[in-house]
Amino acid sequence: MISTLKISFPIVGMHCASCAKLIERGISRIPGVNSAMVNYASEIATVDVEDGVDDQDLAQAVYDVGYKAVFADTDRSEGKSAEEQKDEIKKEELKKLKTKVVVSGTLSAIVMVGSFVMFPNWVLLVLAIPVQFWAGKEFYLATWSGLKNRAASMDTLIAIGTTAAFGYSIYSVIFGGPTYFDTSTVIITLILLGRLLEAKAKSHTSDAIKKLLGLAAKSARVIRSGREIDIPIEDVILGDKIRVRPGEKIPVDGIILEGESAIDESMVTGESVPVDKTVGANVIGATINKSGTFIFKASKVGKDTMLSQIVKMVGEAQGSRAPIQRLADAVSSYFVPIVLMLAVATFVVWYSLGFPVNAFTGMVTVLIIACPCAMGLATPTAIMVGTGKGANKGILIKDAGSLETLNNVRSIIFDKTGTLTKGQMFLREYKVQSTKYTEGEVLVIAASLEQNSEHPIAKAIVEKAKSEKLKVKKVEHFKTLEGMGVEGTIEGKKYFLGRSKSGSISLTSGGKTLATFEVGDEMKDGVREVTKGLDEKGINVWMITGDKKSVAQDIASKADIENIMSEVMPHDKADKVRELKVGSKGQVVSVAFVGDGVNDAPALAAADVGIAMGTGTDVAIESAGVTLLNKDIRSVLTAFNLSRATLGVIKQNLFWAFGYNIILIPVAAVGLLNPMIAAGAMAASSISVVLNSLRLNKIKI
């Protein structure tokens, strides 16, 4: 079986959505590449490759189409991450772009003034040459690369439009006639200025990842050979013992060996209240030790720490493509060829009507005004800002599809234990049903059977036995009966502890009930607030549990939930999700599932959107599209609000991007738009889309 893996890496040099399509096409030609996706807004390529495809193959494919891929393990990386290298390259590019804008802007201003005060045409030509071929060099390089790969981009339109104006002007210098040096130089300057402003605006869409990366500690105080030494965070290895003092950041993930403290985990989970930690508790790298000194053992380092995984997940989500983007992608793929045909048609019509000047300016204006950049930026910029905002609130979105689907959910199922309730069950009471056993004896037997179980009910029984200082006994032939309970032999006698046919928790032997147990669990804060909020959004709320109907109804009433699925075995949860996907009238309904345990993983995967509580297991989190890093159930409602706000901004962006072209291209074709105004409008359209996406940071969710 051929193994595959997903590789993500930054790309520099893109100017529009068409550039991203060109790179995708180039990478897809490599043998062993199953799929390639390039996000213009995040400037990240995500590629599914088979074994045998290395970074050099991918880098060469990107270079061949005129761009640069950045990898962390190159000879020139000097230990820097790919993202850090990309930032350095972008800074250099931005510096060069600023220089070009200043120089071309100055020369363009002189050319414009010279056109009015009647400078000699040869002087205007000399001033225009640096702007056309130095400042505008990238347009020609991108156009040539596109032609070699049988593709056209925004750069193609700009190169053709400005070259037409510049070329006609040279003809006029030689043979006499009007010149358009001011048009070509100002257009190039305005487009470069637009790209400069767009790059600055886009840099803020990745602020979330930069903020997360900035949380990491820079060093760690490790204990080696009996000595405490400070070392760079990169040199920490698994098993290292690390001391953390009050006010210091915890360098990596680990388990406390000595001491206790209160730790501020807000930067990871979004929870503002410090969490008390004692021996045996897990600690998360980048969180802050607020009080006591403690020593912990490093259990995860480098790319395996929770912070690194969060950064990776946010990065992949920001680089993913939402289903709503397909429309923009489809239009963009046909857009440039259509614009070229419209420009030619504009020239032919005006020229045939006897207006050669209008024919020329109309053609140039159509070429310049057409901007697929805004369409390419409409969805990904909003996704980047939205997923980043979610990460800052402890809500991790696995991909853009999950964020969009969340907005379409019409039914949501909450698992009970550990999701709606705190999952910290306690034994309310137990009643002995046999005269042959005392209360202490049945509790010892029950605790002995449950001593190695992680189930909340088992923990409640074991804790009760501990509180009464009872000693558990050795169990032989132990067996877990999925969804039912446990059985085992103690001192030669076989016992069963679990749910009876009536749904109650019983301890039996030889078919006779020895005792019954009643456990309780506290509801989480904010549950009723969440169910009410979801109901107001028109979302049907369900609760699923293995409890018998009477117990389930009692809990559901406290949670203000009307729809109940009771007495559902763990392996049947996924089937219940699939059943709910079919509405009352046979229509397909989008369903979300919220859970936290191992047995919730199939249901999380079966749902259209799985929402895993971050306090749950890695298996549950891996199966989910959304992960809530904090324990606050109210984050479910926040995730829905985030989805709705993000999709609202995307629709606004697409409306503007499509509307801009639908209205202004005809206006340009009929001669009602100046080419220089067209260049400014084109730049403004892209910037407006980015700024509208950044507005998400201010929206309250």
C-alpha positions in Angstrom: 0.0 0.0 0.0 1.4 3.4 -1.0 1.6 5.8 2.0 0.8 9.4 1.5 1.4 12.6 3.6 0.2 16.2 3.6 2.9 18.9 3.1 2.3 22.6 3.7 4.8 25.3 2.7 4.8 29.0 2.1 5.1 30.5 -1.4 6.3 34.1 -2.2 5.8 36.1 -5.4 2.0 35.7 -6.0 0.0 38.7 -7.1 -3.5 37.4 -7.7 -5.7 34.3 -7.5 -4.6 33.3 -11.1 -1.1 33.0 -9.8 -2.3 30.4 -7.3 -4.0 28.4 -10.0 -0.9 28.5 -12.1 1.2 27.1 -9.2 -1.4 24.4 -8.5 -1.2 23.3 -12.1 2.6 23.2 -12.0 2.7 21.2 -8.8 0.0 18.8 -9.9 2.2 17.7 -12.9 4.7 16.1 -10.6 4.4 12.3 -10.5 3.3 11.2 -7.1 1.3 14.4 -6.3 -2.3 13.4 -5.6 -3.7 16.9 -5.1 -2.4 20.5 -4.7 -4.1 23.5 -3.3 -2.6 27.0 -3.1 -4.2 29.7 -1.0 -3.5 33.2 -2.4 -4.5 35.0 0.8 -2.4 32.9 3.2 0.3 32.3 0.5 0.4 28.6 1.6 0.5 25.5 -0.6 -1.0 22.3 0.8 0.0 19.2 -1.2 -0.9 15.5 -0.8 2.1 13.5 -1.9 3.2 9.9 -2.1 6.5 8.6 -0.8 9.3 9.5 -3.1 8.2 13.1 -3.7 10.7 15.4 -1.9 10.8 19.1 -1.1 13.2 19.8 -4.0 10.7 18.4 -6.5 8.0 20.7 -5.2 10.4 23.7 -5.0 11.5 23.2 -8.6 7.9 22.9 -9.9 7.0 26.2 -8.2 10.2 27.9 -9.6 9.4 26.7 -13.1 6.1 28.6 -13.1 7.8 31.8 -11.8 7.5 31.7 -8.0 9.4 30.6 -4.9 8.6 27.9 -2.4 10.1 28.1 1.0 11.1 25.1 3.1 12.6 24.9 6.6 15.3 22.3 5.8 17.2 24.1 3.0 20.9 24.7 3.3 20.3 28.5 3.7 17.6 28.1 6.3 20.0 28.5 9.2 17.6 26.8 11.6 14.8 29.1 10.8 11.3 27.9 10.2 9.7 28.2 6.7 7.3 30.8 8.0 10.3 32.9 9.4 12.1 32.6 6.1 9.0 33.7 4.2 8.6 36.7 6.5 12.2 37.7 5.8 11.7 37.3 2.0 8.4 39.3 2.2 10.1 42.1 4.1 12.8 42.3 1.4 10.1 42.3 -1.3 8.1 44.9 0.6 11.2 47.1 0.9 11.8 46.8 -2.9 8.2 47.5 -3.6 8.3 50.7 -1.5 11.3 51.9 -3.5 9.5 51.1 -6.8 6.4 53.0 -5.7 8.4 56.1 -4.7 10.6 56.2 -7.8 7.7 55.4 -10.3 5.4 57.7 -8.4 7.9 60.6 -8.8 8.6 59.9 -12.5 4.9 59.5 -13.2 4.1 62.8 -11.6 6.8 64.5 -13.7 5.4 62.8 -16.9 1.8 63.9 -16.1 2.9 67.5 -15.5 5.1 67.3 -18.6 2.2 66.2 -20.7 0.2 69.3 -19.7 3.1 71.8 -20.1 4.1 70.3 -23.4 7.5 68.7 -22.6 9.2 67.3 -25.7 7.9 63.8 -26.4 11.4 62.3 -26.3 11.8 63.6 -22.7 8.5 61.9 -21.7 9.8 58.7 -23.3 13.0 58.8 -21.3 11.1 59.4 -18.0 8.6 56.6 -18.8 11.2 53.9 -19.7 12.3 53.1 -16.1 8.7 53.0 -14.9 7.6 50.7 -17.7 10.5 48.2 -17.7 12.0 48.5 -14.2 9.0 49.2 -12.0 6.8 47.1 -14.2 9.3 44.3 -14.7 7.3 41.8 -12.6 4.3 42.1 -14.9 6.3 41.0 -17.9 8.0 38.1 -16.0 4.7 36.8 -14.8 3.1 37.2 -18.2 6.0 35.3 -19.9 5.7 32.5 -17.2 2.0 32.3 -17.8 2.4 32.1 -21.6 4.9 29.2 -21.2 2.4 27.4 -19.2 -0.6 28.3 -21.4 -2.2 30.4 -18.7 -3.1 34.1 -18.2 -3.3 36.2 -15.1 -4.0 39.7 -13.8 -0.4 40.5 -14.7 -1.1 39.5 -18.3 -3.9 42.2 -18.5 -1.7 44.8 -16.9 1.3 44.0 -19.2 -0.9 44.1 -22.4 -2.7 47.3 -21.4 0.3 49.3 -20.4 2.5 48.0 -23.2 -0.2 49.0 -25.7 -0.3 52.6 -24.3 3.6 52.7 -24.2 4.0 51.2 -27.6 1.5 53.5 -29.3 3.2 56.5 -27.6 6.6 55.5 -29.1 4.9 55.3 -32.5 3.6 58.9 -31.9 7.1 60.1 -30.9 8.5 58.8 -34.2 5.6 59.6 -36.6 3.7 62.3 -34.7 0.4 62.1 -32.8 -0.9 61.9 -29.2 1.2 60.1 -26.5 -0.1 58.1 -23.5 3.1 57.9 -21.4 1.2 59.5 -18.5 -1.4 56.7 -18.8 1.0 53.8 -18.7 3.2 55.2 -16.0 0.4 56.2 -13.7 -1.4 52.8 -14.1 1.8 50.9 -13.2 2.4 53.2 -10.2 -1.2 52.9 -8.9 -1.2 49.1 -9.3 2.1 48.9 -7.4 0.8 51.2 -4.7 -2.3 49.0 -4.5 -0.2 45.9 -4.0 1.8 47.6 -1.3 -1.3 48.6 0.6 -2.8 45.2 0.0 0.3 43.4 1.3 0.3 45.5 4.5 -3.4 44.8 5.0 -3.0 41.1 4.3 -0.2 40.8 6.9 -2.7 41.5 9.6 -4.8 38.4 8.5 -2.1 36.2 9.9 -1.7 38.0 13.2 -3.3 35.1 15.0 -0.5 32.7 14.1 2.2 35.3 14.9 0.6 35.9 18.3 0.5 32.1 19.0 4.1 31.7 18.0 5.1 34.6 20.2 3.6 32.8 23.2 6.3 30.1 23.3 9.0 30.3 26.0 12.5 30.9 24.8 14.4 28.9 27.4 14.0 26.2 30.0 15.6 25.5 33.4 16.4 21.8 33.2 17.8 19.6 35.9 20.7 17.4 34.6 23.2 15.5 36.6 21.9 17.2 39.7 22.5 20.7 38.4 20.0 23.3 37.1 21.0 24.9 33.8 19.2 27.2 31.4 19.0 25.9 27.9 17.2 27.1 24.7 13.8 25.6 24.3 14.9 23.8 21.2 17.4 21.7 23.3 14.8 20.3 25.7 14.4 16.5 25.2 11.7 14.1 26.3 12.0 13.1 29.9 13.9 16.2 31.0 13.1 17.4 34.5 12.3 21.2 34.4 11.9 23.6 37.3 9.4 26.5 36.9 9.2 29.4 39.3 6.4 31.9 39.9 5.7 34.3 37.0 7.6 32.1 34.5 6.3 30.5 31.3 6.1 26.8 31.2 8.5 25.8 28.3 7.0 22.5 27.1 4.1 20.1 27.9 4.7 17.8 30.8 3.5 16.2 34.1 4.2 17.7 37.5 6.5 15.6 39.7 7.0 17.9 42.7 5.2 20.9 44.0 1.9 22.6 43.2 0.7 25.8 41.6 -2.1 27.8 39.9 -1.5 28.2 36.2 -2.9 30.8 33.8 -3.9 28.8 30.7 -5.9 31.6 29.1 -3.5 32.0 26.1 -4.3 28.4 25.1 -7.8 27.7 26.3 -9.3 31.2 26.6 -10.2 30.6 30.2 -9.2 33.6 32.4 -9.3 31.8 35.8 -6.0 30.1 36.8 -6.2 26.4 37.1 -4.9 24.6 40.3 -2.3 21.9 39.5 -0.8 19.3 41.8 1.5 16.3 41.4 0.4 14.1 38.5 -1.4 17.0 36.7 -0.6 17.9 33.1 0.8 21.3 32.2 0.8 23.0 28.8 3.8 24.8 27.3 3.5 28.6 26.9 1.1 28.9 29.9 2.1 31.0 32.9 2.9 29.8 36.4 1.2 32.2 38.7 2.2 31.1 42.2 4.2 28.1 43.5 7.5 26.5 42.3 7.2 23.0 40.8 9.3 20.5 38.9 7.7 18.6 35.9 8.8 16.0 33.4 8.8 16.9 29.7 6.3 14.7 27.9 6.0 16.5 24.6 8.6 18.8 23.0 9.1 20.6 19.7 6.4 20.1 17.1 4.5 17.7 19.4 3.5 20.3 22.1 0.0 21.5 22.3 1.0 25.0 21.2 2.8 23.6 18.1 -0.2 21.5 17.2 -2.5 24.5 17.6 -0.3 26.6 15.4 -0.3 23.8 12.8 -4.1 23.3 13.0 -4.8 27.1 12.6 -2.3 27.3 9.7 -3.9 24.4 7.9 -7.4 25.9 8.5 -6.3 29.3 7.2 -4.9 27.6 4.1 -7.9 25.4 3.4 -10.6 26.2 0.9 -14.2 26.6 1.8 -17.0 25.2 -0.4 -18.4 28.7 -1.0 -15.1 29.6 -2.7 -15.8 27.2 -5.6 -17.9 29.8 -7.3 -15.2 32.4 -7.2 -12.6 29.9 -8.3 -14.8 28.8 -11.3 -15.3 32.4 -12.4 -11.6 33.3 -12.0 -10.5 30.5 -14.2 -12.5 31.9 -17.1 -12.2 35.5 -16.2 -8.9 36.7 -17.8 -9.6 35.1 -21.3 -13.1 36.7 -21.3 -11.6 40.1 -20.4 -9.1 39.8 -23.2 -11.9 39.1 -25.7 -14.0 42.0 -24.3 -11.0 44.3 -24.7 -10.5 43.3 -28.3 -14.2 43.7 -29.0 -14.2 47.1 -27.4 -11.4 48.2 -29.7 -13.0 46.8 -32.8 -16.4 48.4 -32.1 -15.0 51.8 -31.4 -12.6 51.7 -34.3 -15.3 50.6 -36.7 -17.4 53.5 -35.6 -14.6 55.9 -36.5 -13.2 56.7 -33.1 -9.7 55.3 -33.0 -8.7 57.2 -29.8 -11.8 55.9 -27.9 -11.0 52.4 -29.3 -7.5 52.6 -27.8 -8.4 54.1 -24.4 -11.5 51.8 -24.1 -9.4 48.7 -24.7 -6.7 49.8 -22.2 -9.4 50.7 -19.6 -11.2 47.3 -19.9 -7.8 45.5 -19.5 -6.9 47.5 -16.4 -10.3 47.7 -14.6 -10.8 43.9 -14.6 -9.6 42.6 -11.3 -10.0 38.9 -10.3 -7.8 39.7 -7.2 -10.8 40.8 -5.2 -12.6 37.5 -6.1 -9.6 35.5 -5.1 -9.3 37.3 -1.8 -13.0 37.4 -0.8 -13.2 34.0 0.9 -9.6 33.1 2.1 -9.0 36.5 3.9 -12.2 36.1 5.8 -11.4 32.5 6.7 -7.9 33.5 7.9 -9.3 36.2 10.2 -12.2 34.1 11.4 -10.1 31.0 12.3 -7.5 33.2 13.9 -10.2 35.0 16.0 -11.5 31.6 17.0 -8.0 30.4 18.1 -7.7 33.4 20.3 -10.9 32.3 22.1 -9.8 28.7 22.5 -11.9 27.5 19.5 -9.8 25.5 16.9 -11.3 25.1 13.5 -9.8 22.2 11.6 -10.6 23.5 8.1 -12.6 26.1 6.3 -15.3 23.5 5.3 -16.1 22.9 9.0 -16.5 26.6 9.6 -18.9 27.0 6.7 -20.9 23.8 7.4 -21.4 25.0 11.0 -23.4 27.8 9.7 -25.7 25.3 7.9 -26.3 23.1 10.9 -30.0 22.6 11.8 -29.7 19.9 14.5 -27.1 19.4 17.2 -26.6 16.5 19.5 -24.9 16.8 22.9 -23.4 13.8 24.6 -24.4 14.0 28.3 -21.5 12.9 30.5 -18.5 15.2 30.3 -20.1 17.5 27.8 -23.4 18.8 29.3 -22.3 17.6 32.8 -19.0 18.0 34.5 -18.3 14.3 34.2 -17.3 14.2 37.9 -19.8 11.7 39.1 -20.4 11.0 42.8 -22.2 8.1 44.5 -25.4 9.5 45.8 -26.4 6.2 47.6 -26.3 2.5 47.3 -28.8 -0.1 48.7 -27.9 -3.7 49.7 -30.5 -6.1 48.3 -29.1 -9.3 49.9 -29.0 -10.2 53.6 -25.8 -12.1 53.0 -23.8 -8.9 52.4 -23.1 -5.8 54.4 -22.9 -2.3 52.9 -19.1 -2.4 53.3 -18.8 -5.7 51.6 -20.8 -4.8 48.5 -18.9 -1.5 48.2 -15.5 -3.4 48.4 -16.7 -5.8 45.6 -17.9 -3.0 43.4 -14.8 -0.9 43.9 -12.6 -3.9 43.2 -14.3 -4.5 39.9 -14.1 -0.9 38.9 -10.6 -0.1 40.2 -8.9 0.0 36.8 -11.7 1.6 34.8 -11.7 5.2 33.6 -15.5 5.4 33.4 -17.0 8.3 35.4 -19.4 5.9 37.3 -16.5 3.6 38.1 -14.5 6.5 39.5 -17.4 7.6 41.7 -17.6 4.1 43.2 -13.9 3.8 43.8 -13.7 7.3 45.3 -16.5 6.4 47.7 -14.6 3.2 48.8 -11.5 5.3 49.3 -13.4 7.9 51.4 -14.5 5.1 53.7 -10.9 3.7 53.8 -11.9 0.3 52.4 -9.3 -1.9 50.6 -10.0 -3.3 47.2 -9.5 -7.0 46.4 -7.8 -8.8 43.6 -10.0 -9.5 40.6 -9.5 -12.5 38.3 -11.0 -13.2 34.8 -11.9 -9.5 34.5 -13.8 -8.5 31.4 -15.4 -5.3 30.1 -18.8 -5.7 28.4 -19.1 -2.7 26.1 -22.0 -0.5 27.0 -23.2 -2.9 29.7 -20.6 -3.0 32.5 -17.8 -5.2 33.9 -17.5 -8.7 35.3 -14.8 -10.6 37.2 -14.1 -13.2 39.8 -13.3 -12.3 43.4 -12.2 -15.0 45.9 -13.7 -17.6 43.6 -17.1 -16.0 43.0 -18.2 -14.3 39.8 -19.7 -10.8 39.9 -21.3 -8.4 37.4 -21.6 -4.7 37.8 -23.4 -2.6 35.3 -26.8 -1.6 33.9 -29.6 -4.1 34.4 -32.5 -4.4 31.9 -34.4 -1.8 33.8 -31.5 0.7 33.3 -30.4 0.9 37.0 -26.8 0.2 38.1 -26.7 -3.1 39.9 -24.2 -5.5 41.4 -25.2 -9.1 40.7 -23.9 -12.7 41.3 -25.5 -15.9 40.1 -28.4 -14.0 38.6 -29.3 -12.4 41.9 -29.1 -8.7 42.7 -26.8 -7.9 45.6 -27.0 -4.1 45.6 -28.1 -1.1 43.5 -26.2 2.1 43.0 -27.3 5.6 42.3 -24.8 8.1 41.0 -25.1 11.9 40.3 -23.4 14.4 38.1 -23.5 18.2 38.2 -24.6 20.2 35.2 -22.0 22.6 33.7 -22.4 26.3 34.0 -24.0 28.0 31.0 -25.8 24.9 29.6 -29.3 26.5 29.6 -27.8 29.7 28.0 -26.3 27.6 25.2 -29.5 25.6 24.5 -31.6 28.8 24.5 -29.2 30.5 22.1 -29.1 27.6 19.7 -32.9 27.4 19.8 -33.1 31.1 18.9 -31.0 30.4 15.9 -33.5 27.7 14.7 -31.3 24.8 15.6 -32.9 21.7 17.1 -31.1 20.6 20.3 -30.8 16.9 21.3 -29.2 15.1 24.2 -27.9 11.5 23.8 -27.1 9.3 26.8 -26.9 5.7 27.9 -29.0 6.5 30.9 -32.5 5.1 31.3 -35.3 7.4 30.1 -36.4 8.7 33.5 -32.9 9.8 34.4 -32.3 11.3 31.0 -35.5 13.3 31.2 -34.5 14.7 34.6 -31.2 15.9 33.2 -32.7 17.2 30.0 -35.2 19.3 31.9 -32.4 20.9 33.9 -30.7 21.6 30.6 -33.9 22.9 28.9 -33.6 20.3 26.2 -36.8 18.7 24.8 -35.4 16.1 22.4 -33.8 13.1 24.1 -32.1 9.9 22.9 -31.8 7.7 26.0 -30.5 4.2 26.6 -28.1 4.5 23.6 -25.1 2.2 23.6 -21.7 3.9 22.7 -21.4 1.9 19.5 -24.9 3.1 18.4 -24.2 6.9 18.7 -23.0 7.2 15.1 -26.1 5.5 13.8 -28.3 8.0 15.7 -26.4 10.8 14.1 -27.0 9.3 10.6 -30.7 8.9 11.4 -31.0 12.5 12.4 -29.5 13.6 9.1 -32.7 12.7 7.4 -35.4 15.3 8.2 -39.1 14.6 8.9 -39.9 15.3 5.2 -37.0 13.2 3.9 -34.7 16.1 3.2 -31.0 16.0 4.2 -30.3 18.0 7.4 -26.8 19.1 8.6 -26.1 17.7 12.0 -23.4 18.6 14.6 -22.3 16.4 17.4 -20.7 17.6 20.6 -18.7 15.0 22.7 -15.5 14.4 24.5 -14.8 10.7 25.0 -13.2 7.8 23.0 -16.6 6.3 22.4 -17.8 9.7 20.9 -15.2 9.5 18.1 -17.4 7.6 15.6 -20.3 10.0 16.2 -18.0 13.0 15.8 -16.8 11.6 12.5 -20.3 10.7 11.3 -21.7 14.2 12.0 -21.4 17.0 9.4 -19.5 18.9 12.0 -18.0 17.2 15.1 -17.3 19.5 18.0 -14.9 18.0 20.6 -14.5 19.4 24.1 -10.7 20.0 24.6 -10.9 18.3 28.0 -11.6 15.1 26.1 -9.3 12.5 24.4 -7.0 12.9 21.5 -9.1 10.4 19.6 -12.2 12.6 20.0 -10.3 15.7 19.0 -8.8 14.1 15.9 -12.3 13.0 14.8 -13.8 16.5 15.1 -13.9 19.5 12.8 -14.0 22.0 15.7 -12.2 21.6 19.0 -13.0 23.7 22.1 -9.8 23.9 24.1 -11.6 25.2 27.2 -14.2 23.6 29.5 -16.8 26.3 28.9 -19.8 24.8 27.1 -20.7 28.4 26.0 -17.9 28.1 23.5 -20.3 26.0 21.4 -22.5 29.0 21.0 -19.5 31.2 20.3 -18.4 28.8 17.5 -21.8 29.1 15.8 -21.6 32.9 16.1 -18.1 32.9 14.6 -19.3 30.8 11.7 -22.3 33.0 11.0 -20.2 36.2 11.2 -17.4 34.8 9.0 -19.9 33.6 6.3 -21.6 37.0 6.4 -18.3 38.8 5.7 -17.5 36.3 2.9 -20.9 36.9 1.2 -20.3 40.7 1.5 -16.9 40.3 -0.1 -18.1 38.2 -3.0 -21.0 40.6 -3.6 -18.6 43.5 -3.8 -16.0 41.5 -5.9 -18.6 40.3 -8.5 -20.5 43.6 -8.5 -17.4 45.6 -9.1 -16.6 43.8 -12.3 -20.2 43.4 -13.5 -20.7 47.2 -13.2 -17.4 48.7 -14.1 -16.3 46.6 -17.1 -19.3 47.7 -19.2 -18.7 51.3 -18.0 -15.1 51.0 -19.2 -16.1 49.5 -22.5 -18.5 52.4 -23.4 -15.8 54.9 -22.7 -17.0 56.4 -19.5 -13.9 55.6 -17.5 -10.4 57.0 -17.6 -7.6 54.3 -17.6 -5.9 55.9 -14.6 -9.1 56.0 -12.6 -9.6 52.4 -13.6 -6.2 51.5 -12.1 -7.1 53.2 -8.8 -10.5 51.5 -8.7 -8.9 48.1 -9.3 -6.4 48.5 -6.5 -9.2 49.8 -4.2 -11.4 46.8 -4.8 -8.8 44.3 -3.5 -7.9 46.5 -0.5 -11.6 46.9 0.4 -12.1 43.2 0.5 -9.1 42.7 2.8 -10.2 45.5 5.1 -13.8 44.1 5.3 -12.4 40.8 6.3 -10.2 42.4 9.0 -13.5 43.9 10.4 -14.2 40.4 11.8 -11.7 41.1 14.5 -14.0 43.8 15.9 -17.2 41.8 15.7 -18.5 40.6 19.0 -19.1 36.8 19.1 
